[in-house]
Each structure stands twice: as C-alpha cells, then as structure tokens.
Amino acid sequence: MKYSKEVIIKNEKKCLVRNAFGDDAEEVLNLFLLTHDQTDFLSSYKDQASFDVEFERKFLSDRENSEKEVYLCAVIDDHIVGTASIFPLGANKVSHRAEFGIAIDKNYWGMGIGKALTSAAIECAKISGYAQLELEVVSENTNALALYQKMGFVEFGRNPKGFHSRFKGYQELILMRLELK
Ligand SMILES: CC(C)(COP(=O)(O)OP(=O)(O)OC[C@H]1O[C@@H](n2cnc3c(N)ncnc32)[C@H](O)[C@@H]1OP(=O)(O)O)[C@@H](O)C(=O)NCCC(=O)NCCS
C-alpha cells in the first residue's frame, strides 16, 4: 500500500510519514540496530539482528507492493527517525487480525512522532480491511502504554513471562487490541 502524509508535530515541526522504500534500506537498518540498542522493550537485541542491507532492501520493496503488510517511516529534516509496521497474524480464520509494531530513535521521543506513526498505521490497517489491530507491550513501558491507550487500544490479557530480558529476567507483556470496524 502506498502511504504518504506530512503532519505537524510538537514545536511546529514537520514530519513526513511515508512508506519506507528499498532505497531506505541502509538508514532503516541502522535505525533498527540503534533502537534495539536503546531500550529493553523490543523483542530482540542489536547483536541478534541477522539481516544485512540487501535483505532489508528486498524486505522493504516487498512491503511497498503489499496490500496487507505496511512498513512506514517517519522523516524529520530528511532523516528517518522512526518506523511502524503492520503485519497479518495469519490466514483463514485470523485473516482479519493484524499486528502493530513501532520504534523511534530515543533522541526523538516525546515530540509526537509516536502518535503520528500510530495514526498512520491505523489508517493503513483500516484501508487494508483488517477488523482488529493488536500489539504486545512490556508492562513497564509506560510511554508506549500511554500512547496506545490514547489511541484507543484496550488491554485484553497479560503474559507474565512474555519476554526474557538479558538484564531483567522475565518481562510481563500486556496484550492490547483496537477494533477497526
Ligand atoms: C513508545 C514510543 C513509540 C512513543 O513514541 P513518542 O514519539 O515518544 O510518543 P509521542 O511523543 O507521540 O507521545 C504520544 C503520547 O504518548 C504518551 N507519552 C509519550 N511519552 C511519554 C512520557 N515520557 N510520559 C508520559 N506520557 C508519554 C503521551 O500520552 C503522549 O501524548 P501527549 O504528548 O499528547 O500527552 C517511543 O518511546 C519508542 O519508540 N520507544 C522504544 C520502542 C518501544 O518501546 N516500542 C513499543 C514496543 S511495544
């Protein structure tokens, strides 16, 4: 799906939310490695990434041409500072459900980019025909929880041993859902 929208975030800054393209591969990969080093709230660590720029290029090109999978990026001053994605949970009886993921460079937190990317992803999920958008969030991730609640996601369960962190041991995951129609 093609998506592109310029939004004004906090401090009157312009933020372009658009598809990440194959040519963004290096920047997106670097951002992935950076964000996976900056927090303990994502599902893997920087050193566990097993893909390179060429893999990323193909991955992004495929998403660009997909109707059901979307990989968005937030661009500030010509730099990609955040990404968000939608992927189907599966086929057949779960084909109405999509999973949402988001990560923003820590240097850009609190500027409204999370809200811009999440709104865009919700818009894309509706266009793609999904009935429900879902996510899992570490219960200590208060910034993300506040964002999701603000966007209308509601908790529907908890997994006490959802992640196993290198630093903290088990991390509880909160399961959230947003009805789209
Ligand atoms: C979670 C994350 C995406 C939030 O992005 P962000 O750009 O900082 O969020 P925004 O500035 O758009 O804030 C949106 C809302 O979230 C809440 N929020 C964000 N940061 C907050 C903070 N430090 N304190 C309280 N509320 C906060 C607020 O409700 C805010 O709305 P408001 O500004 O109108 O009050 C970002 O912190 C991030 O990438 N974290 C690391 C990766 C991660 O945890 N991903 C989610 C995995 S489930």
The ligand as a Gaussian input file, in Angstrom:
#p B3LYP/6-31G(d) Opt

LIG

0 1
 C        6.755000       4.213000      22.705000
 C        7.207000       5.226000      21.688000
 C        6.862000       4.699000      20.291000
 C        6.449000       6.553000      21.928000
 O        6.790000       7.446000      20.884000
 P        6.894000       9.020000      21.127000
 O        7.155000       9.653000      19.818000
 O        7.826000       9.300000      22.217000
 O        5.389000       9.344000      21.592000
 P        4.629000      10.723000      21.367000
 O        5.555000      11.862000      21.592000
 O        3.877000      10.669000      20.091000
 O        3.584000      10.679000      22.553000
 C        2.290000      10.172000      22.366000
 C        1.593000      10.032000      23.690000
 O        2.223000       9.010000      24.441000
 C        2.300000       9.412000      25.807000
 N        3.718000       9.598000      26.162000
 C        4.793000       9.524000      25.362000
 N        5.910000       9.743000      26.066000
 C        5.519000       9.960000      27.347000
 C        6.207000      10.234000      28.557000
 N        7.530000      10.341000      28.591000
 N        5.489000      10.378000      29.675000
 C        4.136000      10.272000      29.652000
 N        3.431000      10.018000      28.540000
 C        4.120000       9.859000      27.410000
 C        1.516000      10.673000      25.935000
 O        0.181000      10.316000      26.184000
 C        1.666000      11.268000      24.564000
 O        0.618000      12.117000      24.199000
 P        0.672000      13.692000      24.575000
 O        2.007000      14.186000      24.159000
 O       -0.447000      14.265000      23.788000
 O        0.482000      13.747000      26.046000
 C        8.733000       5.509000      21.804000
 O        9.002000       5.868000      23.137000
 C        9.623000       4.336000      21.435000
 O        9.950000       4.129000      20.266000
 N       10.056000       3.543000      22.427000
 C       11.017000       2.458000      22.204000
 C       10.455000       1.316000      21.407000
 C        9.184000       0.819000      22.011000
 O        9.012000       0.737000      23.212000
 N        8.253000       0.430000      21.125000
 C        6.971000      -0.101000      21.542000
 C        7.090000      -1.541000      21.771000
 S        5.512000      -2.220000      22.219000

